[in-house]
Amino acid sequence: MSRFAEIANGREAWSANQSVPCHRHDRAYAAIVLSGSYEECGSRGRFRVGAGDVLLHDAFDAHLDRFQHKGAQILNLVNTGLTAPFGIGRVGDADAIARAAERDPAEARAQLRKQLCEANRAPEDWPDILARDLLDDPNCRLDSWARKKGLACETVSRGFGKVFGLTPAAYRGEARARRAFALITTSDGPLAAIAAAAGFADQAHMSRAVRALTGHPPRAWRRSIPFKTAEAKAA
């Protein structure tokens, strides 16, 4: 995915049985479900959501969407300032947030921050467990994981791809790139050390992955944040 999908404040209406292929946005945003239901599979795992649920997306997260028989009405709010440690939340009055968004997106974002709390996730199947393990451990070995679960590697690759739209290895690679990107933009540690911490073989490998994820290499991101390091010049 070399291009980013557009995202803006406002409502979206999705028809029954629509599906949206895997895509990525370059801005963080929250998707508040106003009505209907759908399934989202992506960088934070798989979520099945309905009215009142809120999906939180970081910049450069990737996901696909599958809308059920009733479709869905969604309110998107960009740059909410939320740093919640969970991917799915819930609000008590989604309609009030939607009405506020018609007047002033800033007011809607404030209401969202006030109402938001963590929501319970749906029961997990093995693709969900694998996604979580790949996110938690950048060095998770797929053959070992499959053996422990009593599954064939081919079954794991095929079944995971059917749910998430990409192979477990590709999902793990994107998780590593996002982990590296977060460290690059929130710390002044040496890039070589960040590459090792994120599970990359070397700094060059990390740089290619971050560029593929965000469109820019690590040194460009280092220039865009307050601290500067000699390591950034050598990236």
C-alpha positions in Angstrom: 0.0 0.0 0.0 1.9 3.0 -1.3 -0.9 5.6 -1.0 -2.8 6.7 2.0 -6.6 6.7 2.0 -8.2 10.0 2.7 -9.8 10.6 6.2 -11.7 13.6 7.4 -14.2 14.7 10.1 -17.7 13.7 9.3 -20.2 10.9 8.8 -19.9 7.9 6.5 -22.6 5.6 5.4 -21.8 2.0 4.4 -24.3 -0.3 2.7 -25.1 -3.9 3.7 -22.6 -6.5 2.8 -20.0 -4.0 1.6 -16.3 -4.6 2.2 -13.3 -2.3 2.2 -9.9 -3.8 1.3 -6.9 -3.3 3.5 -5.9 0.4 3.5 -4.0 2.9 5.6 -4.5 6.5 6.7 -1.6 8.9 7.5 -3.6 10.6 10.4 -4.8 9.3 13.7 -8.6 9.2 14.1 -11.5 7.7 15.9 -14.5 6.0 14.3 -17.7 6.2 16.3 -20.4 3.7 15.3 -23.7 5.5 15.2 -25.8 2.6 13.9 -25.4 -0.8 12.4 -22.5 -3.1 12.8 -19.3 -4.2 11.1 -16.0 -6.1 11.6 -12.6 -4.4 11.4 -9.4 -6.4 11.1 -6.1 -4.6 11.2 -3.1 -3.3 13.1 -4.7 -3.6 16.5 -6.4 -6.9 15.9 -10.0 -7.9 15.0 -13.0 -6.0 16.4 -16.7 -6.6 15.9 -18.5 -3.3 16.7 -22.0 -1.9 16.9 -23.7 1.3 17.9 -21.9 3.2 20.6 -18.5 1.5 20.0 -15.4 3.5 19.1 -12.4 2.3 17.1 -9.2 4.2 17.8 -6.6 4.3 15.0 -3.1 5.6 15.2 -1.5 7.3 12.2 -0.3 4.7 9.6 -2.5 1.9 11.1 -3.8 -0.5 8.4 -7.2 -2.2 8.4 -9.9 -3.8 6.3 -13.7 -3.5 7.0 -16.6 -5.9 6.4 -20.1 -4.5 6.9 -22.9 -6.8 7.9 -26.5 -7.1 6.6 -27.6 -3.7 8.0 -24.6 -1.7 7.0 -23.4 1.1 9.3 -23.3 4.8 10.0 -20.0 6.0 11.3 -18.7 9.4 12.6 -15.0 10.0 12.0 -13.1 12.4 14.2 -9.5 13.2 13.1 -6.7 14.1 15.5 -8.6 13.6 18.7 -5.6 13.8 21.0 -6.5 10.4 22.5 -3.6 8.1 23.5 -5.8 5.3 24.9 -4.0 2.0 25.3 -6.9 0.1 23.8 -8.2 -0.3 20.3 -11.9 -0.4 21.1 -13.8 1.9 23.4 -17.4 2.8 24.1 -19.4 6.0 24.6 -22.8 6.4 26.4 -24.3 8.9 23.9 -22.9 8.7 20.4 -25.7 10.8 19.0 -24.7 13.7 21.2 -21.2 13.6 19.8 -22.6 13.4 16.3 -24.8 16.5 16.9 -21.8 18.4 18.4 -19.7 17.4 15.3 -22.2 19.3 13.1 -21.6 22.4 15.1 -17.9 22.2 15.9 -15.5 19.2 15.5 -13.5 20.4 18.5 -16.6 20.2 20.7 -17.2 16.7 19.4 -13.7 15.6 20.2 -14.0 17.0 23.7 -17.2 15.1 24.3 -15.6 11.9 22.9 -12.7 12.3 25.3 -15.1 12.8 28.2 -17.3 9.8 27.4 -14.8 7.3 26.2 -14.1 4.1 28.2 -12.7 0.8 27.3 -15.0 -1.8 25.9 -15.0 -5.6 26.2 -13.6 -7.4 23.2 -15.5 -10.3 21.6 -14.3 -13.9 22.3 -11.1 -14.7 20.5 -10.5 -17.4 17.9 -7.0 -18.6 17.0 -6.4 -15.9 14.3 -7.1 -13.2 17.0 -4.7 -14.9 19.4 -2.0 -15.1 16.7 -2.5 -11.4 15.8 -2.1 -10.5 19.5 1.0 -12.6 19.8 2.6 -11.1 16.7 1.9 -7.6 18.1 3.4 -8.5 21.5 6.5 -10.4 20.2 8.4 -9.1 17.2 10.3 -12.4 17.1 7.3 -14.7 17.3 8.2 -17.8 15.1 5.2 -18.9 13.1 6.2 -22.6 12.9 6.6 -22.8 16.7 3.3 -21.0 17.3 1.5 -23.3 14.9 3.0 -26.4 16.5 2.0 -25.4 20.0 -1.6 -24.8 18.8 -1.7 -28.2 17.0 -2.1 -26.5 13.6 -0.3 -26.9 10.3 1.7 -23.9 9.1 -0.3 -23.9 5.9 -3.6 -23.8 7.8 -2.3 -20.9 9.9 -1.2 -18.8 6.9 -4.4 -19.5 4.9 -6.8 -18.9 7.8 -5.0 -15.8 9.1 -4.9 -14.3 5.6 -8.7 -14.9 5.1 -9.4 -12.9 8.3 -6.8 -10.1 8.1 -6.1 -9.9 4.4 -2.3 -10.5 4.6 0.0 -13.3 5.8 1.1 -13.7 9.4 4.7 -12.8 8.3 3.5 -9.6 6.6 1.4 -8.7 9.7 4.5 -9.3 11.9 6.6 -7.1 9.6 4.1 -4.2 9.8 4.0 -4.6 13.6 7.8 -4.3 13.7 7.7 -1.2 11.5 5.1 0.5 13.7 7.0 -0.4 16.9 10.2 1.1 15.4 8.3 4.2 14.2 6.9 4.8 17.7 10.4 4.6 19.2 11.9 6.8 16.6 9.4 9.6 17.2 9.2 9.3 21.0 12.8 8.8 22.0 16.3 10.0 21.1 17.9 6.6 21.3 20.3 5.5 18.6 18.6 4.2 15.5 20.7 1.0 15.6 19.5 0.2 19.1 15.9 0.9 18.1 16.2 -1.5 15.2 17.4 -4.2 17.5 14.6 -3.5 20.0 11.9 -3.6 17.3 13.2 -7.0 16.1 15.0 -5.9 12.9 18.2 -7.6 11.7 19.9 -4.2 11.2 19.3 -0.4 10.9 19.1 -0.5 7.1 16.3 -3.1 7.3 14.4 -0.9 9.8 14.8 2.2 7.6 13.3 0.4 4.6 10.4 -0.8 6.6 9.7 2.6 8.2 9.8 4.3 4.8 7.4 1.7 3.4 5.0 2.3 6.3 5.1 6.0 6.5 6.5 7.3 3.2 9.6 8.8 4.9 12.8 7.3 6.3 13.7 7.5 10.0 16.0 10.6 9.6 13.1 12.6 8.2 11.0 11.8 11.3 13.8 12.7 13.6 14.1 16.1 11.9 10.4 16.7 12.5 10.5 16.3 16.3 12.2 18.6 18.9 15.3 16.6 19.7 18.1 16.1 17.2 20.9 13.5 17.4 24.0 12.7 15.6 22.5 9.3 14.9 19.7 10.9 12.9 22.3 12.5 10.5 23.7 9.1 9.8 20.4 7.3 9.2 
